[in-house]
Amino acid sequence: MNYIKRIGIDAYMLLLLATVIAGIVLPATGLAAEGLRGVTFWAVSLLFFLYGAKLDPSAVKAGITNWRLQGMTFGATYILFPLIGLVLATLFSPILGATVTMGLLFLSVLPSTVQSSIAFTSIAGGNVPAAICAASVSNIIGVILTPVLVTLLLQQGDGGVSLDAIGKIGVQILLPFVVGQLMRPLVGGFVQRHKLLTMIVDRGSIMLIIYSAFSAGTVSGLWSAIPLTTLVLLFAVVWLFLAVGMWSMIALGKATGMPDPDRAVLFYCGSTKSLASGLPIATALFAPDLVGAIVLPLMIYHISQLLVCAFVSQRASRRAGAAPS
């Protein structure tokens, strides 16, 4: 158990895998599925309310003055990665199929992770205030920008996103976040003192979304329509996506002569994709029976990025500890 913790696998990641298996083997159906969707909706709304309540605007201001770093991180998330995703989708769509390819494109336009990218930056000795700013701004803007980019990339055929779906995102995600920010003077201290509450809502809502999505996919017969060869290829394509993205961040940091603390921010915030933001957005944008296949690339990417980032950050921490003072 200690070994798998060292390489980045923790109890939460094992629970995510167990939730996926439960959704495939024991799917929710009928009234149970309807009730699950209702509970999930309100759990996600509560999650983003807590995000808004705990986000300190002063932390964002402290990191936003580094315009070059913030600009490159934002450009990597919303320009470079969508371009890489578009190239990969064009190359592999004949084998992956329309729905899984849609998931690959959806993955490419998602915002950065928040908690994990900041934590990895801290472990690696990076610029934590800048990481807080980059991750927070990425997610705030992503609530609006991700659906727009999805619409642009999937405008052909049935891939377009309706205004109703974007409105649902506003009601379920953006509105609770804004209310949380407005109520921060009243409830912010409580949320900061009870971090376990946020963690339970955060991880619990993600598990609810995953179970609901994979249950719907099972009931609709989606998984029987995805051949094993397609699944194997999807793993390879997602890992290629991750490798190209991370290498690009390393190369960009070196080419621009960034100091090491800023390079850490660019690497961890520029190359990671948020499961916490991506799953709620997916449930709002796409049909329930398609969500499971669409978030599959995100699930693979999420687990893979955590493993790689855990290894890289711990190595950087040991290297920094061994360096002469």
N, C-alpha and C positions, 0 to 999 in steps of 0.2 A: 504493500500500500504506500509506503514512503517513497518507493521508486516512481510509481505513477504520479505522485504529487510533484516530484521533482521535475518531471517532464511536462507538467502543466495540466494533467488530468485530475480533477477533483470530484467530490461527491455530486456537485451540481451538474457537471457534464455527464456523469453516469445516469443521473435522473433524467436529463434531456433525452438520452438514448432510450431509456426505459419508457419514457412518455411516447416516443415515436413508435416503439414496438407495441405499446398498449393500444394506440390509435389504429394500428394495422390489425392486431389480433382480436381486440375487444372494442370495436368501434361503438360510439354512441349513436343511437338511431331514434327516429320518431320524436316523441315529446322530450326525451332526454337530450337529444341533439339541439332542439329548440331552446330548452332551458339552459344548456351549456353555452349557446351563443349569447344569450342575454346576460349571463353571469360574466362571460368574457368581456363583453362590451363595457360593463361598469367597472370591471377590474382594471381594464386598460385606461379608462377615464380617471380612475383614482390614481393610477401609476403616474400619469402625466401631471395631475394636480400636485402630487408629492414632488415630482421633478421641479415644477415651477416654484414650489414653496421652499425648496432647499437650495436653489441656484442663487448664489451671491453675485449680484451685478458687479460688485467691486472686483471680484476675481476675474471677470471677463475684461474689465477695464485695465487690469494690471498686465494682461498679456496681449491686448489688442494693439498696443503701440508698436509692436514688432511687425510692421506691415509686410515686409518681405516674406517672413516665415508664414504669417497668416494667409497671405495671398497664394503662396505656393501650396500650402496645405489644402486650402479651399479649391484651388485649381486642380490639384490631384484628385480630390474626391468627386468633383462635379464636371470636370472636363476630360482629364487623362483617363480615368477609369471607365467612363462611358464609351470613350473611343476604343479602348482595349476590349471592352465587352462587345461592342459592335463588330469588331474584327473577328473575335472568337465565335460570335453567334453566326456570322456570315459563313465562316469556314465549316462549322460543325452542325449547323441547323439541319442539313439533310439527314444526319444520323440521329441527332438528339430528338428531333420532332418539334412541333410548333410550341407545345405547352412548356416543355423543359427549357427550350430556347428563350421563351418569354421570361422564365425564371432567371436565366443567366443575365439577360438584359436588365431585369429588375434589380438584381444584385449589384450591377455596375453603377446604378444611380443612387444607391442608398448612402445616408450620412455615415460618419465615423462612429465608432463606439465611444462611450463616455467613460464609464467607470474603469474598464479594462485598459484603455489607451492611456489614461492618466496614471493608473497604477503601474503599468509597465514603464512609462516614462520616468516615474519616480524611482523605481527599482534600478533603472539603468543610469541614474544620475542626471536626468535631463531637465529641461526648463519646465517645471511643473505649472507655474502660472500661465505660460504660453500654451501648454497642453490643455489646461482647463478652458481657456478661451477658444482654442481651435475646435475642441470636441463639442463644447456647448453651442457655439455659433453654428457649427455644421449641422447639429440636430435641430436647432430652432428653425434655421432656414430650410432644412431638409423636409420638414413637414409640408412646406409649400412647394419647394423646388422639385422634390422627388416625383410627385404626381405629374408635374409639368413635363419633366424629362421622360417619364414613362409614356406620356401621351405622344411626345415627339418621336420616340424610338419605336413605339408600337402602333403608329397611326395607320398602318396598312391592315387590311382585313378586319378581324374582330378584336384587334389589340388595343383599340382606342379606349381612353378612360372617360367616363361620363362626368358631367358636372355634378350629378347626384353623389357620385363616389367621392369627389373632391370635397363636396359639402359635408359628407359624413366624416371625413378626416378633420374638417374644421370643428365639428361638434364634439367628436369623440376625443381628439388629441389636442388641437390648438387651443380651443376654448378652455378646457381644464388647466392647461399650462398657464395661460394668461391669468385665469382666476387665482391659481396658486401663487404667481408672482405678485398679484395685487394684495393677496392675503398674507404674504410673507412676513410683514411686521407683526402679525398676530399669531401665526402658526409656525413660522420658520424655526424658532427656537425649539419648539416641541419636536418637529421633524428631525432636527439635527441631533437632539438628545436621544431620540428613539430610532437609531439607524436600522435596528433589526426590523422595525415596521416597514421601512422602505424596501429592505432586502426581500422580505416575505412577499410584499405586493409585487415587486419587480419580478422576482423569479417565479412566483406563483402565476402571475398573469401570462408570462411567456409559456409556461407549461400548459396552461389552459388553452392558449392559442394553438400550440403545437398539437395537443390532443384533438382539439376540435377540427383542425385542418386535415390531419392524417385520418381521422375518423370519416370525414366527408369524402376524402379520396377513396377510402376502402369501400364505403357504401355505394359510391358511384362506379366502382369497378376500375378505377384509374390505374391502380398498381398492376393489375393483370395486363394492362395495355403498354406498360413500360418493360421492354425486354431486359434481361440481365446484361447483355452486351451494351445496351444504352446506358445502364446504370454505371457500369465499369468505365465507359468512356466519359460519363459526366464527372466522375471522381478525377479522372486524368485532366479534363479541361479546367475544372475548378482549381486544381493544384497548379496547373500552368498559369492560370489567371493570377493566383496568389504569388507565384514566383516572379512573374513579370512585374506585377505591381510593386512588390517589395524591392526588387532589384532597381526599379525605376526611382524609388524614393532614395535608396542608397546612392545611386549615381547622381541624382539631382543635388543631394546634399553636398557631395564631394565637388561637383562641378561649380557650385556657387560659393564654395569656400566657407560654408557655415561652420560655426563652432560646434563642438560635439554635443552640448546640451540641446541646441536647436535641431541638430540632425536627428536626435532621438525623437523629438516632437514630430518632425516631418515623417519619420519612419512609422511610428506607432499610430499617429492620428491620420496620416495620409493613406496608409495601406489597409486599414481595418474597416470593416463594415458592421453596422449595428443590427444585431438580432432584435434588441428591445424595441427599436423604432421600426425596423423592417416588417416584423410580423403584424403589428396593428395596421400599418399602411397597406399591406397585402390583403388583409381581410376586408378592408374598406374598398379596395380598388377592383378586386377580382371575384368571380363567382365562387361560392363555397366549395363546390366539387373540384375546382381547379387549384385552390390555394395550396393544397398539399404538395403538388408537383411543382408549383411556382416557387415555393419557399425551400424546396429540396436543395438547390444550389447554394442558397444562403446558409442552410444548416451545415452543409459540408464545409463551406468557406469559414463559417464561424468557429467550428471545432478546430479546423486546421490552423486558423490564424492564432487561436489561443495557444496551441501547442508550440508553434514557431516563435511567437512573441515571448512566451514563458522561457523558452530555451535561450533566445537572444538576449533578453533582459538580464537573466541570471548570469550569463557569460559576461555581459558588460559590467555588471555589478562586481563580479569577482576580479575582472581586469582592473577596474577602478580601485578596488581595495588593495590590489597588489602593486599599484603604481606608487613610486616614491612621493612623499609629501613635500 
